[in-house]
Amino acid sequence: MEKPAFENVPLFAFATAMEFSAVFPKASAEYPDAVNKLIPIDEFPGGAYACVLDVGALDFSVGLTSILLECRQTNIAVSAVVNVGICGAYPNRCLNLLDVVRVDEDLLGDYGCEEQDGSFSSWAKARHAASPKQAPESIRNIVSNLKSVRGATVNCCTGTECTSILRSQKLDCDVESMEGIACFAVCEKFQIPAFQIRAVSNFATSRDKSQWKSREALEKLRATILA
């Protein structure tokens, strides 16, 4: 790891290079191979770091653990970790496409067992973000002004109306992603405040990618982070 460019600044953690490049295009152009690397972000006021950790709770948690261990070993102070990305919103949860939300509670949406009758028994255990009051000054206004929602982290994205109803009603969740709870769990072990900011790109129901607004959601995400 190179000599740190900043001290005691937030770390923005992305699952994909697409999300990273949309929010921080300048840094993405300078560091085209950003996976599992600590990238200094000049375009964020006061400075920050970013990393791209790959899709899914497993790769994301392993990647974030590696990054934070390396920071600790090289005396790079991280004031908070912010998981940033797009998400799907469950229908009838008072959310609209392109809403930018703060996920304060997240759980494993498909963690459990299938019973003989085909029903699903959830073993989900919730993990929580830090309070906006605990956010470092550089991101406090960002997280404080966003709507609070409850998220589900899933290994298999919702593709049918049946699954959408099951997850949203049984788990009482508003949005789904594939990494959120991993960020909270890892940061809890490192005792670093963690936050999750997501823009709604689609509704998590019958899968129809022609209705998705990924590009527009990423534009809203960038505007929110750099407000």
CORBEL-V683633 format. One line per field, one symbol per residue. ss: DSSP state (H for helix, E for strand, - for the rest). phi: phi as a letter, one per 20 degrees, with the letter a starting at -180 (. if undefined). burial: I if it has 16 or more other C-alpha atoms within 10 Angstrom, else O. Layout:
ss=???
phi=???
burial=???
This chain:
ss=--------EEEEEE--HHHHHHH-HHHHHH----E---EEE------EEEEE----HHHHHHHHHHHHHHHHH----EEEEEEEEEEEE----------EEEEEEEEE---EEE-----EEE----EE---HHH--HHHHHHHH--EEEEEEE-------HHHHHHHHHHH---EEE--HHHHHHHHHHH---EEEEEEEEEE-----HHH--HHHHHHHHHHHH--
phi=.fgfecclcfdeddecfffgffecffffffcfddflcedfdffegnnacbbddneoffffffffgffffffffdleedfadcfcrebddffmdmcdgmfdcdeeccbffcerbeefenfddedfcfccfffgfeffgfcfffffeefecddcececffccfffgfgffefelddccbdcgfffffffffeldgcccccdfdaeebgfbffefcffffffffffffdg
burial=OOOOOIOOIIIIIIIIIOIIIIIIOOIIOOOOOIIIIIIIIOOOOOIIIIIIIIIIIOIIIOIIIOIIOOIOOOOIIIIIIIIIIIIIIIIOOOIIIIIIIIIIIIIIIIIOOOOOOOOIOIOIOIIIIIOIOOIOOOIOOIIOOIOIIIIIIIIOIIOOOOOIIOIIOOIOIIIIIIIIIIIIIIIIOOOIIIIIIIIIIIIIIOOOOOOIIIOOIIOIIIOIIOO
